[in-house]
Amino acid sequence: MLTLGIETSCDETAVAIYDSDKGIVGESVFSQINMHAEYGGVVPELASRDHCLKIISVLEQALGKGNIKDIDQIAYTSGPGLLGALLVGESFAHGLAAGLGIPTIPVHHLEAHLMAPALDFDDINFPFISLLVSGGHSLIIDVKGLGDYTILGESQDDAVGEAFDKVGKLLNLPYPGGPHIERIAKEGDPKKFNYPRPMIHKDNLDLSFSGLKTAVLYSIQDLTDLESNIPDIAASFQRAAIDVLVSKIKKSLVQTKRDTLILAGGVAANSLLREEMSSLEIELGIKVRYPAMKHCTDNAAMIAYLGSLKTPNPSTQGQSCARPRWPLNEV
């Protein structure tokens, strides 16, 4: 069975094709980062318009020499995300499906992230713990089965990816700040600035990053020479943020006695986080799996794959299911 996946939840226009026998057979992503960088963040109206402009060419690139008439069903991101952007992908999916006479499957964006590592590994079995970290979400999830998720902990304020981007802005780095902080941090001393590790000693698994971001702001305000201190600030901030994630994940694994950890979301591409989780893998004797780098950030491969695991619902055909807010535990 061939499932076409469409992702337009934020600032990536993506299309992929998943073959139930062969895996991903076509994939294309167009990123709007350069357009939004001028504004220091995603502008929803511009994102929606650009999805409209790019989605057909992205589809054509994903199809390659394949025939659109061979597609059996279309999965698309229906939430959470920017409403206007979601509606572009949904409308395109419904129109294409109507023309081809095939069903559509609305997909939860975060649920797709949870399943993304299965695109590259065939040894992932339920149950497992997932650390889902991105610009909009920081969640620790007990994944008991497909559609059976318990949120064990989440950020009480900023998502960790959001904190990376905001600190990047404080350091006058290009948007998005996360990859630039990671790169510059390699040249800095992570012990130079003693930033706080919010909630690290709390017994619960919730997270907080706004206080860490504020501490960076105050330290910058006290400096007379920011430029020479940027590598050390980046390294110290990154170390503090990763320390919190590692501590909370270790607690979650001990509490649940799960033996598998899945990392997902854009921040899962961070090399320091991966190094620390690999150390945890050895320390606790667990299995740690990450998506391929291209599948950490928003992509349609994970949408197509998750769609292939679901059965089309007659009640959703031709109906709008777009939800800008959609808690994972309501899937």
FIMARVEX-817011 format. One record per residue (C-alpha): residue in three letters; x, y, z; residue number from 1; chain. Coordinates in Angstrom, 3 decimals, always signed. Each point is the difference from the previous one (the first is absolute). Layout:
% FIMARVEX-817011
ALA; X; Y; Z; NUM; A $
...
END
This chain:
% FIMARVEX-817011
MET; +0.000; +0.000; +0.000; 1; A $
LEU; +1.249; +3.493; -0.865; 2; A $
THR; -0.744; +2.782; +2.461; 3; A $
LEU; +0.630; +3.613; -0.973; 4; A $
GLY; +0.904; +2.201; +2.981; 5; A $
ILE; -0.427; +3.786; +0.124; 6; A $
GLU; +1.504; +2.227; +2.704; 7; A $
THR; -0.746; +3.750; +0.230; 8; A $
SER; -0.367; +0.631; +3.736; 9; A $
CYS; +2.514; +2.842; +0.202; 10; A $
ASP; +2.810; +1.132; -2.305; 11; A $
GLU; +0.863; -3.151; -1.960; 12; A $
THR; -1.937; -1.063; -3.081; 13; A $
ALA; +0.571; -3.738; -0.226; 14; A $
VAL; -1.307; -2.970; -1.957; 15; A $
ALA; +1.067; -3.651; +0.223; 16; A $
ILE; -1.145; -3.373; -1.264; 17; A $
TYR; +0.113; -3.100; +2.192; 18; A $
ASP; -0.154; -3.469; -1.499; 19; A $
SER; -1.167; -2.618; +2.508; 20; A $
ASP; +2.509; -2.456; -1.488; 21; A $
LYS; +2.955; +2.234; -0.891; 22; A $
GLY; -0.208; +2.912; +2.456; 23; A $
ILE; +0.464; +3.607; -1.163; 24; A $
VAL; +0.204; +0.065; -3.796; 25; A $
GLY; -0.259; +3.747; -0.535; 26; A $
GLU; +0.540; +3.058; +2.173; 27; A $
SER; +0.324; +3.753; -0.402; 28; A $
VAL; +0.153; +2.915; +2.451; 29; A $
PHE; +0.072; +3.730; -0.617; 30; A $
SER; +1.049; +2.059; +3.023; 31; A $
GLN; -1.113; +3.596; +0.492; 32; A $
ILE; +2.787; +0.767; +2.511; 33; A $
ASN; +1.713; +2.583; -2.205; 34; A $
MET; -3.247; +1.916; -0.491; 35; A $
HIS; -0.885; +0.084; +3.710; 36; A $
ALA; +3.576; +0.711; +1.150; 37; A $
GLU; -0.486; +3.655; -0.953; 38; A $
TYR; -2.708; +0.249; +2.676; 39; A $
GLY; +1.729; -2.092; +2.677; 40; A $
GLY; -2.805; -2.564; +0.035; 41; A $
VAL; -2.803; -1.565; -2.004; 42; A $
VAL; -2.601; +2.436; -1.383; 43; A $
PRO; -3.226; -2.072; -0.296; 44; A $
GLU; -1.524; +1.841; -2.970; 45; A $
LEU; +3.223; -0.206; -2.006; 46; A $
ALA; +0.311; -3.689; +0.846; 47; A $
SER; -3.510; -0.762; -1.275; 48; A $
ARG; +0.528; +1.893; -3.248; 49; A $
ASP; +3.298; -1.723; -0.688; 50; A $
HIS; -1.532; -3.430; +0.579; 51; A $
CYS; -2.532; +0.871; -2.707; 52; A $
LEU; +2.771; +0.995; -2.370; 53; A $
LYS; +2.283; -2.980; +0.592; 54; A $
ILE; -2.173; -3.026; +0.701; 55; A $
ILE; -0.539; -1.104; -3.611; 56; A $
SER; +3.700; +0.160; -0.890; 57; A $
VAL; +0.897; -1.829; +3.235; 58; A $
LEU; -2.524; -2.726; -0.919; 59; A $
GLU; +1.520; -0.326; -3.463; 60; A $
GLN; +3.508; -0.336; +1.475; 61; A $
ALA; -1.144; -2.681; +2.457; 62; A $
LEU; -1.749; -1.970; -2.750; 63; A $
GLY; +2.993; +0.082; -2.319; 64; A $
LYS; -0.806; -2.446; -2.795; 65; A $
GLY; -2.830; -1.566; +2.004; 66; A $
ASN; -3.633; +0.239; -1.019; 67; A $
ILE; -2.377; +1.916; +2.265; 68; A $
LYS; -2.747; -2.448; -1.003; 69; A $
ASP; +1.829; -2.789; +1.849; 70; A $
ILE; -0.567; +1.701; +3.383; 71; A $
ASP; -2.473; -1.936; +2.171; 72; A $
GLN; -0.627; +2.549; +2.784; 73; A $
ILE; +1.100; +3.436; +1.188; 74; A $
ALA; +1.089; +0.800; +3.558; 75; A $
TYR; +0.357; +3.627; +0.997; 76; A $
THR; +0.888; +1.963; +3.133; 77; A $
SER; -3.228; +1.268; +1.553; 78; A $
GLY; +1.539; +1.415; +3.175; 79; A $
PRO; +1.383; +1.384; +2.127; 80; A $
GLY; +1.539; +2.925; -1.852; 81; A $
LEU; -0.745; +3.346; -1.650; 82; A $
LEU; -3.643; -0.108; -1.067; 83; A $
GLY; +0.486; +1.698; -3.365; 84; A $
ALA; +2.925; -2.249; -0.854; 85; A $
LEU; -1.910; -3.120; +1.058; 86; A $
LEU; -2.960; +0.974; -2.186; 87; A $
VAL; +2.220; +0.269; -3.072; 88; A $
GLY; +1.200; -3.578; +0.399; 89; A $
GLU; -3.447; -1.290; +0.917; 90; A $
SER; -1.724; +1.699; -2.945; 91; A $
PHE; +2.636; -1.298; -2.395; 92; A $
ALA; -0.346; -3.526; +1.412; 93; A $
HIS; -3.787; +0.018; -0.286; 94; A $
GLY; +0.031; +1.400; -3.527; 95; A $
LEU; +2.617; -2.462; -1.212; 96; A $
ALA; -1.773; -2.915; +1.693; 97; A $
ALA; -3.340; +0.958; -1.551; 98; A $
GLY; +1.582; +0.128; -3.430; 99; A $
LEU; +1.634; -3.403; +0.451; 100; A $
GLY; -2.962; -1.595; +1.766; 101; A $
ILE; +2.065; -1.062; +3.023; 102; A $
PRO; -0.385; +0.598; +3.776; 103; A $
THR; +1.781; +2.497; +2.248; 104; A $
ILE; +1.379; -0.556; +3.493; 105; A $
PRO; +0.466; +2.971; +2.385; 106; A $
VAL; +3.177; -0.453; +2.047; 107; A $
HIS; +1.122; +1.462; +3.335; 108; A $
HIS; +3.344; +1.718; -0.576; 109; A $
LEU; +1.510; -0.965; +3.367; 110; A $
GLU; -1.140; -3.614; -0.284; 111; A $
ALA; +1.835; -0.138; -3.333; 112; A $
HIS; +3.178; +1.295; +1.681; 113; A $
LEU; -0.279; -2.818; +2.559; 114; A $
MET; -0.013; -2.574; -2.792; 115; A $
ALA; +2.683; +1.648; -2.168; 116; A $
PRO; +2.933; -2.188; +1.196; 117; A $
ALA; -1.860; -3.060; -1.326; 118; A $
LEU; +0.807; +1.300; -3.493; 119; A $
ASP; +3.653; -0.856; +0.629; 120; A $
PHE; -0.097; -2.791; +2.605; 121; A $
ASP; -1.939; -3.273; -0.045; 122; A $
ASP; +0.706; -0.895; +3.643; 123; A $
ILE; -2.343; +2.502; +1.679; 124; A $
ASN; -2.700; -1.684; +2.016; 125; A $
PHE; -2.629; +1.284; +2.433; 126; A $
PRO; +0.128; +1.107; +2.740; 127; A $
PHE; +2.704; +2.690; +0.090; 128; A $
ILE; +0.769; +3.436; +1.413; 129; A $
SER; +0.163; +2.879; -2.461; 130; A $
LEU; +1.671; +3.365; +0.464; 131; A $
LEU; -1.699; +2.297; -2.495; 132; A $
VAL; +1.876; +3.298; -0.130; 133; A $
SER; -0.510; +2.751; -2.555; 134; A $
GLY; -0.650; +3.707; -0.387; 135; A $
GLY; -3.567; -0.410; +1.172; 136; A $
HIS; +0.047; -3.024; +2.279; 137; A $
SER; +1.974; -1.626; +2.808; 138; A $
LEU; -1.683; -3.229; +1.037; 139; A $
ILE; +0.969; -3.207; +1.773; 140; A $
ILE; -2.465; -2.659; -1.111; 141; A $
ASP; -0.668; -3.585; +0.984; 142; A $
VAL; -0.922; -1.610; -3.314; 143; A $
LYS; -1.875; -3.219; +0.804; 144; A $
GLY; -1.283; -0.631; -3.508; 145; A $
LEU; -1.272; +1.743; -3.111; 146; A $
GLY; -2.494; +2.586; +1.263; 147; A $
ASP; +0.735; -0.804; +3.663; 148; A $
TYR; +2.081; +2.842; +1.421; 149; A $
THR; +0.494; +1.302; +3.523; 150; A $
ILE; +1.760; +3.340; +0.440; 151; A $
LEU; +2.335; -0.411; +2.971; 152; A $
GLY; +1.497; +3.474; -0.131; 153; A $
GLU; -0.089; +3.161; -2.066; 154; A $
SER; +1.356; +3.528; -0.024; 155; A $
GLN; -1.873; +2.376; +2.256; 156; A $
ASP; +1.073; +2.985; -2.129; 157; A $
ASP; +2.376; +0.162; -2.974; 158; A $
ALA; +0.702; -3.086; -2.080; 159; A $
VAL; +3.713; -0.810; -0.054; 160; A $
GLY; +0.262; +0.747; -3.733; 161; A $
GLU; -1.704; +3.330; +0.586; 162; A $
ALA; +2.545; +0.786; +2.735; 163; A $
PHE; +2.848; -0.795; -2.399; 164; A $
ASP; -1.476; +2.360; -2.597; 165; A $
LYS; -0.577; +2.811; +2.518; 166; A $
VAL; +3.521; -0.278; +1.389; 167; A $
GLY; +1.289; -0.017; -3.559; 168; A $
LYS; -1.805; +3.287; -0.550; 169; A $
LEU; +1.564; +1.437; +3.178; 170; A $
LEU; +3.401; -0.941; -1.425; 171; A $
ASN; -0.823; +1.619; -3.364; 172; A $
LEU; +0.131; -3.358; -1.767; 173; A $
PRO; -2.046; -0.745; -3.143; 174; A $
TYR; -3.416; -1.649; +0.265; 175; A $
PRO; -0.525; -2.771; +0.949; 176; A $
GLY; +2.441; +0.285; +2.875; 177; A $
GLY; +0.269; -3.663; +1.003; 178; A $
PRO; +2.416; -1.254; -2.679; 179; A $
HIS; +2.141; +3.144; +0.306; 180; A $
ILE; +0.258; -0.332; +3.792; 181; A $
GLU; +1.029; -3.641; -0.395; 182; A $
ARG; +2.698; +0.937; -2.507; 183; A $
ILE; +1.417; +2.931; +1.973; 184; A $
ALA; -0.179; -1.900; +3.309; 185; A $
LYS; +2.721; -2.359; -1.246; 186; A $
GLU; +2.442; +2.918; +0.293; 187; A $
GLY; -1.119; +1.025; +3.504; 188; A $
ASP; +0.442; -0.996; +3.640; 189; A $
PRO; -3.223; -1.542; +1.394; 190; A $
LYS; +1.138; +0.815; +3.551; 191; A $
LYS; +0.693; +3.692; -0.595; 192; A $
PHE; -3.536; +1.082; +0.981; 193; A $
ASN; -1.770; -1.795; +2.841; 194; A $
TYR; -3.540; +0.048; -1.385; 195; A $
PRO; -2.877; -1.573; +1.969; 196; A $
ARG; -1.483; -3.411; -0.757; 197; A $
PRO; -3.707; +0.745; +0.639; 198; A $
MET; -2.014; -2.762; +1.691; 199; A $
ILE; +2.864; -2.492; -0.298; 200; A $
HIS; -0.354; -1.080; +3.636; 201; A $
LYS; -3.799; -0.218; -0.038; 202; A $
ASP; -1.402; -3.491; +0.425; 203; A $
ASN; -2.441; +0.461; -2.893; 204; A $
LEU; +0.947; -0.193; -3.677; 205; A $
ASP; -1.145; +3.474; -1.023; 206; A $
LEU; +2.407; +2.426; -1.654; 207; A $
SER; +0.631; +3.743; -0.006; 208; A $
PHE; +2.273; +2.110; -2.178; 209; A $
SER; -1.191; +3.615; +0.359; 210; A $
GLY; +2.120; +0.569; +3.116; 211; A $
LEU; +3.085; -1.290; -1.785; 212; A $
LYS; -0.674; +2.338; -2.905; 213; A $
THR; -0.422; +2.935; +2.422; 214; A $
ALA; +3.280; -0.878; +1.738; 215; A $
VAL; +1.759; +0.227; -3.361; 216; A $
LEU; -1.592; +3.402; -0.589; 217; A $
TYR; +1.226; +1.328; +3.350; 218; A $
SER; +3.520; -1.304; -0.578; 219; A $
ILE; +0.105; +1.740; -3.379; 220; A $
GLN; -1.160; +3.268; +1.540; 221; A $
ASP; +2.915; -0.152; +2.454; 222; A $
LEU; +2.603; -0.354; -2.757; 223; A $
THR; +1.916; +2.833; -1.594; 224; A $
ASP; +1.257; -2.242; -2.821; 225; A $
LEU; -2.664; -2.378; -1.267; 226; A $
GLU; +1.756; -1.060; -3.195; 227; A $
SER; +2.947; -1.758; +1.644; 228; A $
ASN; -2.271; -1.773; +2.473; 229; A $
ILE; -2.509; -1.422; -2.504; 230; A $
PRO; +1.638; -3.470; -0.276; 231; A $
ASP; +0.134; -0.379; +3.796; 232; A $
ILE; -3.598; +1.191; +0.444; 233; A $
ALA; -1.186; -2.382; -2.714; 234; A $
ALA; +1.903; -2.937; +1.512; 235; A $
SER; -1.136; +0.750; +3.560; 236; A $
PHE; -3.643; +0.422; -1.033; 237; A $
GLN; -0.017; -3.149; -2.105; 238; A $
ARG; +1.617; -1.998; +2.806; 239; A $
ALA; -2.606; +1.184; +2.517; 240; A $
ALA; -2.936; -0.801; -2.305; 241; A $
ILE; +1.310; -3.455; -0.889; 242; A $
ASP; +0.755; -0.789; +3.659; 243; A $
VAL; -3.671; +0.557; +0.824; 244; A $
LEU; -1.193; -2.251; -2.839; 245; A $
VAL; +2.423; -2.784; +0.917; 246; A $
SER; -0.958; +0.122; +3.680; 247; A $
LYS; -3.728; -0.171; -0.695; 248; A $
ILE; +0.342; -2.786; -2.553; 249; A $
LYS; +2.094; -2.056; +2.399; 250; A $
LYS; -2.704; +0.394; +2.658; 251; A $
SER; -2.728; -1.002; -2.450; 252; A $
LEU; +1.823; -3.175; -1.017; 253; A $
VAL; +0.659; -0.996; +3.605; 254; A $
GLN; -3.612; +0.695; +1.010; 255; A $
THR; -1.623; -1.864; -2.905; 256; A $
LYS; +2.668; -2.702; -0.396; 257; A $
ARG; -0.242; +0.393; -3.775; 258; A $
ASP; +3.007; -1.318; -1.930; 259; A $
THR; -0.302; +2.114; -3.153; 260; A $
LEU; +0.336; +3.753; -0.489; 261; A $
ILE; -1.044; +1.762; -3.197; 262; A $
LEU; +1.100; +3.569; -0.770; 263; A $
ALA; -2.118; +2.057; -2.366; 264; A $
GLY; -0.417; +3.607; -1.168; 265; A $
GLY; +2.435; +2.607; -1.273; 266; A $
VAL; +2.090; +0.193; +3.184; 267; A $
ALA; +0.623; -3.756; -0.300; 268; A $
ALA; +2.549; +0.967; -2.656; 269; A $
ASN; +2.162; +1.735; +2.641; 270; A $
SER; +3.340; -1.829; +0.179; 271; A $
LEU; +0.566; +0.612; +3.731; 272; A $
LEU; -3.447; -1.383; +0.825; 273; A $
ARG; +0.751; -3.087; -2.079; 274; A $
GLU; +3.357; -0.485; +1.711; 275; A $
GLU; -1.585; +0.233; +3.440; 276; A $
MET; -2.793; -2.396; -0.889; 277; A $
SER; +2.539; -2.468; -1.394; 278; A $
SER; +1.811; +0.154; +3.357; 279; A $
LEU; -3.338; -0.633; +1.707; 280; A $
GLU; -0.506; -2.979; -2.291; 281; A $
ILE; +3.183; -1.575; +1.369; 282; A $
GLU; -0.637; +1.023; +3.617; 283; A $
LEU; -3.545; -1.392; +0.183; 284; A $
GLY; +0.340; -2.829; -2.501; 285; A $
ILE; -2.822; +1.328; -2.163; 286; A $
LYS; -0.533; +0.431; -3.741; 287; A $
VAL; +0.022; +3.549; -1.393; 288; A $
ARG; -1.239; +0.812; -3.479; 289; A $
TYR; -0.065; +3.275; -1.947; 290; A $
PRO; -1.572; +0.950; -3.318; 291; A $
ALA; +2.326; +0.693; -2.906; 292; A $
MET; +1.026; +3.658; +0.038; 293; A $
LYS; -2.362; +0.836; -2.873; 294; A $
HIS; -2.888; -1.534; +1.935; 295; A $
CYS; +0.634; +1.882; +3.265; 296; A $
THR; -1.511; +3.217; -1.287; 297; A $
ASP; -3.456; +0.230; -1.607; 298; A $
ASN; -0.298; -2.376; -2.941; 299; A $
ALA; -2.628; -1.892; -1.970; 300; A $
ALA; +1.695; -3.411; +0.232; 301; A $
MET; -1.206; -0.402; +3.586; 302; A $
ILE; -3.513; +1.121; -1.046; 303; A $
ALA; -0.147; -2.536; -2.818; 304; A $
TYR; +1.344; -2.775; +2.238; 305; A $
LEU; -2.472; +0.652; +2.807; 306; A $
GLY; -2.815; +0.278; -2.532; 307; A $
SER; +0.907; -3.448; -1.314; 308; A $
LEU; -0.637; -1.413; +3.484; 309; A $
LYS; -3.497; +1.465; +0.222; 310; A $
THR; -3.323; -0.882; -1.597; 311; A $
PRO; -1.909; +2.781; -1.827; 312; A $
ASN; -3.033; +1.226; +1.929; 313; A $
PRO; -3.102; +0.542; -2.199; 314; A $
SER; -1.170; +2.848; +2.253; 315; A $
THR; +3.094; +2.127; -0.723; 316; A $
GLN; -0.130; -0.217; -3.791; 317; A $
GLY; -0.318; +3.497; -1.472; 318; A $
GLN; -0.389; +1.484; +3.490; 319; A $
SER; +2.334; +2.508; +1.613; 320; A $
CYS; +1.906; -1.533; +2.924; 321; A $
ALA; +2.567; +2.814; +0.368; 322; A $
ARG; +0.768; +0.700; +3.664; 323; A $
PRO; +2.645; +2.598; +0.907; 324; A $
ARG; -0.098; -1.355; +3.562; 325; A $
TRP; -0.249; -3.748; +0.412; 326; A $
PRO; +1.324; -1.693; +3.162; 327; A $
LEU; +1.792; -3.232; -0.700; 328; A $
ASN; -2.003; -1.885; +2.607; 329; A $
GLU; -3.174; +0.772; -1.990; 330; A $
VAL; +1.094; -1.968; -3.065; 331; A $
END
